[in-house]
Structure formats: structure tokens, C-alpha cells
């Protein structure tokens, strides 16, 4: 039986296959990720196999299958940030954290993602650390930012 929050969400839909993506989005908003129990409940309700749901959900970068980390790092790779070295910043962040994009560090401290544009291209290259935008970033600056976090 779905938990209360998920049950309430499902009541808002008709229970048709076409409801799958919006329900997954709402379920993720609820828990911060798609937990196995939510996938199972949605599968039963929509009469779509869990395998099929995983297949659909993994196609979209927006869905996560692990609990979110404490901090969210988003490296912008939109055009303005890309031409100013966003890719190298992302490579460094991956190396330092030992994760790929869309993953969470083993200690649960950081999520790493790439984004298409953070809406502040004049400050490129840009990295968002939680809700704070860090402008004119560089490989050195991302290392420093992570160093500072480790000291806290
Ligand atoms: S491209 Fe990075 S903020 Fe717009």
C-alpha cells in the first residue's frame, strides 16, 4: 500500500499509462528520489511493470534512484559556460568527488549534476553550490570550494 503522500498524489490522476511521467515527477518531489517502494506502488496502480517504469525513468536525466546528498553541486555546461571551461570544471569535480553526474558521493554529502543553463551566462563559467551561484569559476576555484567544505 502506497504511503499517504504517494496515495494522495495518485488520487489526482486517472491511473492511465500516460500519467506515468507526471506521477514519477511528483513522487520524486515527495522523497527527493524515486525509492523502490514508490516504484512498486506506482507499478501496481498503473499496471505497468517495475522494469518498464525503470526503463522509462532512466531515460530522463531528471529522475534519481538514490536519496539526495546533503549538498547539491550543479556545474553549468550551457554554451556560455561551456566555452569558458565548464567541461574542465566538471571533470575536476567528478575526480575530486569520485562520482559521475547524477550520482551522490558514498558518504552522502554531495550530489553532482550538469545543467544546461543557470540563467546567469554573463558570470560564466558558473557552478551552483546548493542555492548559491559561484561565478567565473575555474578548475582551481572548484577545488578551493570543495576544500573549504571539507574544513567545515
Ligand atoms: S550557460 Fe551557464 S549560466 Fe547560462
Boltz pocket constraint, residues with backbone or C-beta under 6 A from the ligand:
constraints:
  - pocket:
      binder: B
      contacts: [[A, 76], [A, 77], [A, 78], [A, 79], [A, 80], [A, 81], [A, 82], [A, 116], [A, 117], [A, 118], [A, 119], [A, 120], [A, 121], [A, 122], [A, 124], [A, 125], [A, 126]]
      max_distance: 6.0
